[in-house]
Amino acid sequence: MKRKEMLRQLLNQAQFNGFEFRLWFLANVQPSWPGAEQALTLLAGEGRHHTLLFSHEFVRSFWRTGSQISFSVPGVTYSRVNGAGNVVVVTRKPFTRRTVKHDVWKYHLRQMAVADDPIDYLCRFLPGQGQSVAGGAGDRLLAAQA
């Protein structure tokens, strides 16, 4: 799937949760509105999509507080020092989280920063795990701004 299509799906999810793409674009990218498609094309090119993906307004809207989504938190193994001064290995099992906490966007912003591809990281949290959502309510939100 192309970067533009992936950005469209991510943007649709954020708009569904209240993100105002047009206002954000005018304030952060350029002072004139070229239309939704052209704005998305502009962001998809030349690595400008990072402007959107790492925007606090976008990330807060993408992970709306208290929303019900399911995603897997991977298992992890790490070392730490216990109270007696011994190094112990801690192994956490993978689990599924279903409710988003009020400040989860901060956690995900940090995870996106260290991810190989922040778009792929975000797509894991889309309904249907990255399956096409064309024709859904989110597409109508983006089209309404054109």
N, C-alpha and C positions, 0 to 999 in steps of 0.2 A: 504494500500500500504506500502511496506517495506521502511525502511529508505534509502537503497541503490538506489531503484528505484526513490524515490523522489529526492535524491541528483543528480541522473543522469539527471532528467528533469531540475533541477535548473542549473546544469552545462552546459547542452545543450543550454539553453537560454543565459547564459553568454558567451559561446563560439560563438554563433551566432552573438553576439555583439562585438567580438574581443578578448575575454579572452583566453590567452595561458595557458591551463591547464598543459601541460607537463613542460613548463618552470617554472611555479609557483610551481609545485610539487617538482621539482629538487632543487629549491632555498629554499623552506620552510619546506619540510617534510623529504626527504632523498635524498642523492646525486646520487642514481641509479634509473633508470626508470624501473619499473616492468611491464609496459604495462598499458593501460587505465583501463581495468577491474580490475586488481589487485590493482591498485592505488585507484580506487573507493571503492573496498572492504576494503582496509586498512583504508580509511577515514571514511567509514560507521561504522566501529567497534570501540568500546571503547571510544566513544565520541570525536573522532578525527575530526569529521566533523566540529566542531566549528572553527578549524584552517582555513578551507576553507571559511565557511560562514561569518566569521568576518574579512576576509582578505580585505584590501582596494581595491586591484586590482580586486578581484572577485565582490565586491559590486559595484564598479564603472562601471564594464562591464555589470553587471546585469541590472542596471538602466542607460542605455546609455543616455547621454545628448540629449534632444530634441526629443527623440523617441516618437512615438505615441502609448501609451497604455492607456487603460481605466481601472480605478479601483475606488472603492467607498471609500470615506473618511467618516468614521462614524460620526454621530452626537455626540456632547459632551455638557455637562453642567458643568459650573464651576463658582466660586465666585471670584470677584475682587473688589478692592476699586476704586471708581470713583474719579474725581477731587475734589468733595466736601467732600470726606472722608467717604462717605457712602458705605457700602458693597452691591453690586448688583450681581444678578445671571445672567450670560450670557448663552444663549442657542444657539448653532450653529446647523443648520440643516445638515443632511448628504448630500453629493453632489458627483458627479462623476468628476474626474480629467482625462483629456485626454492627456496632454502634460507633459513631465518630465522636470523640471527645471535643470539648470546646476549643482547644488550641492545637488540634492535630495538624493543622496546616503548617505550623512551625516545624514539626517533626518531618513532614513530607518535603518541605522546602529544603531541609538539610539533606535528606536522602536523595532528592533530585540533583543536588549540587555534586554529590559524589558518584552518581550513577553514570554509566558509560553513555547512555542516551536518555535525557530527561523525558523525551516524548514516549519512548517505550515504557519507562517507569510509570508515567501517568496513565498510559493506555491499559495497564493492568487493572485499573480501578474503574474502567468504563463498564456500563451494563453489558453483559454478554462477553466480557473479557476480550474486547477488541473486535468483535463481530460487527458487521456493518449495521448502522442504525439509520440508514438513509430513509427519508420519508417519515421520520418520527417527528414528535413535537419539537425537538430541538432544531431540526432543519427549518421549521416554520419560524422559529425565533430569529435565526440568522437571516432568513429571506425577508422578514419584516423590516429589518434594518437597512436593506438595500435601497 
